[in-house]
Amino acid sequence: MSATTDWAPGTLVRARDRDWVVLPGSTANLVLAQPLDGDREFVAALFPDEVREPGFGRPRALPGEAGDFASASLLRTALRIASTAGAGPFRSLNAVAVEPRRYQLVPLMMALRMDPVRLLIGDDVGIGKTVESALIAKELMEQGSARNMTVLCSPSLAEQWQRELRDKFGMDPELVLPSTAARLQKAIDDPHRSIFDHYPVTVVSTDFIKQDERRDAFRRHCPDVLIVDEAHTCVGTGGNEQQKRYELLSALADRTERDRHLILVTATPHSGDPQAFAKLTGLLDPSLRTLDTTRSADRDKLARHFVQRRRHDIKRYLDQDTPFPEDRDTQDALYRLDADYARFVADILAHTRQQVRGPGGDHHQRMSWWTALTLLRCVLSSPAAAAATLRARSLIAATRTPAEADKLGRAAAFELADDETAEGMDVVPGSLPSLPDEDVATPQTPREGRTGEAEALTDFADRADALAGPATDAKLRTLVDRVKRQLVDGYDPIVFCHYIPTAEYVARHLKEELGRSASVEAVTGTLHPDARQARVDELTARRGRHVLVATDCLSEGVNLQEHFGAVIHYDLSWNPTRHLQRAGRVDRFGQPRRRVREITVYDTDTGIDGLVLKVLIQKHKDIADQTGVAVLVPDQGRGVLEALASALLLRGGQPEGQLTLDFEDDPDFGRAREALHKEWESAAERESKVLTKFAHIGLRPEEVEAELDALRQALGDPGDIATFTRESLAQLGAQPIGDARDRGFKAPVDPLPTGLKHALGFYEDADQTAAPGGAAKAKAKGRARTAARDLVFREDFPVARGEHALSRTDPAVRALARYLLDAAVDTGLPPEERPARRLGVIRTRAVDRRTVLLLARYRFRLTLPGRTASDDPRVLVADDAQVLAWRTGDDGGRTWLSDEETAALLTATPDLNTLPALRDQQAARAAAELDDDEINDHLRARGQLLADRLREAHQRVREAAGQRGRERGAAAVRRIDVQPSGDPDLLGVYVYLGAPAAQQPAPGGDR
């Protein structure tokens, strides 16, 4: 091959002892190519003099080469699994290591009908918004309509996004954080080149990039695809920081500047504030900002850009069940403070009231107010949190203005930080004064050198130390009892605490109380996000039962449903959304339990936790249960919380040493609670009236199902994957063990061929595991002989670490498929290491005449329109495995079978043994028939028919809705083209003989 015309995209060539597929972009001097059935990220530039005709060739009828009846099915499924360049409209599904649920394909189908994509995904917690949004981004990049992408998220979620994109979607994202940005920029040779131009996939901290000095540069270089996580935090009236985020997104969403793809993700798109929701949807299209969602026509328009499902919408969708927990068992764990602890709390309350009501300027009053309130929260959390904050410098006291004191104090006391993350919220706020004329008291400061206030706080800290432990801490005793009950019932719990000292205190005492009956670990904000995941993995890898103690740094971004089935709120959050997020760590897709548990611990003495539970947390749950809408607390509940604080600190008063508090009769608190609930219920009622419109965005179920059927035909049914894996392992000597009740099976590794073992990450010794070359991935996942030597497969996700899902994208399944394909071609391997053969003969009652089945691989050139009319079209390479069959007539002519008749042959079973001589004779005859012009003409016609079908499928899924969309979509659809690229590869030929006729051939033809 010497002319570039021979190097059209999709052409199969041979070079460097392997087969390659030519890619677009080849020149007279270099041929760009990708390994056939190899790593899609690996592209090589081949020299013309080393390129020759492919060596794959047609099946050769050598003596003993014909296989048994299972060969055709095994080779066909292996070909489908190994293919990473699908020809259908959903190219990304060939290249991701996750099997999306059917309902998760709805946002993808919506996205393909837009140009550019402007979509708001508002699905409930635990449904899989990360998979849905990343799948869209992957598809856009696979199709060439996007070169690069960025995820904007909170710093605490950055590593989680990085893991998801890397492990499930085959991307290599770089984190752009304050700690990494300078290093990433330094690694770029061109100092004028942006990070976002250089790295194709980035995950960026929203609060890092929104700063003035970085915002403009990001606006100029923002990638083609932008995913915004927790998008609701970028709108609303939260303050200056929220406004900065909104200004950044508004600039990035401006279509007059650039038509980039924008995907907004949030579980709470409805904040209860119509203006905030209007701003959120206005980012997608400015015209959406003025819509009235009570009007049907306006809802239809919004429905083209907005998908929102609750669990009942998708628990069963298109005949596929999604395993969510059926119920959440909620329990209250009430306790009364021990006498010494109650006196301690009463004395603290009296002291704080004295400070708040004392003389001083406005700034001093505000500092005293917020310091007192945060101190009370720490005291009610645990003795450890109380002692820590009593000995720490007050962060609020370091402020310079009343407004600054209010902002910092409100964030610490009410958990209402003007931020989208719980990062840093678990640090105790401190209580010690830090005024210029006062010394900061510390445990090392001599008592005679301390101020009166510092002295009093030090005495309180010493009292808190003395109250630590189950003997004097009723809250801790209650927790220990509840944890033991969960473990007895078979539930491993997560205990959520507000403050770091509380989590460490709880974990320490649980370890002492539980002993060897369970492993206990604490994860707090003191750990880097990556270290948090490592700590969880280390805990769950231990044998036996597990208890995880955590602060709200784990309330989002880390999925814990595989190992834990209960959540215990040791500290109530005064932000109801936190409780939703905490429970969502276990109550989500993939939880193997039918019921999960949620337990709330609170005291009955002060009434503070009980009131917050009733007014905010329970009300939040009641509204969601009654209306099906999770509406955020209006104004984050500030009014009622501040009224509660006023009743507690300004108007409350009890006899010395008495703790009983009664807020119900306080008129200001009553009015604030009534106003909050009225506004909240009104917002929920308004949103619930329009919710159902966005469950599946007006897509007809039969429309979705038609595309899914086509997808299954191209990729194979999940049942095919399970059968393929079982039969392949069995024929390679690794007999699977297990049944359907085990949700899968396991198979021993040692009987497998050495090459396959290495591909699966199993090695004979540690030296092989660490060896260079082919063991690049073994350093991370390789297992030497001393490790477990079983492959464990499960029917469905989720799977435990080290196990595999029976999915076409699972690395172990794909490694098995690639081995079978390679072995089928390598005639030098021993027969027992080649279960899939390119030739086969079967005698079966499924046919009454000689029938020949062909396994062919077609390659196509797929031409998609550019982003704009002036852009060059995008040419992509795709392949598709097909089975064709003909029946031999009495006159020796051929009748080609329908697709349904051909598919039925793959399930045929042998009814009689085939003599070796007859098998070789029939295999040789079938191989010779491949040179017949009639067969080759039919194969070419089939290729053109497939190309026409594929073109129609690509056009169908891109049919846009709306007038402007139809106009642009129609023009784009006309520029879509699919053409065969060369003749198909004939990978397998299989002969089916009628069982009786195999012994007595009839005259005039084979029967």
Order of alpha helices (4+ residues) and beta strands (2+ residues): beta-beta-beta-beta-alpha-alpha-beta-alpha-beta-alpha-beta-alpha-alpha-beta-alpha-alpha-beta-alpha-beta-alpha-alpha-beta-alpha-beta-beta-beta-alpha-alpha-alpha-alpha-alpha-alpha-beta-alpha-beta-alpha-beta-beta-alpha-beta-alpha-alpha-alpha-alpha-alpha-alpha-beta-alpha-alpha-alpha-beta-beta-alpha-beta-beta-beta-beta-alpha-alpha-alpha-alpha-beta-beta
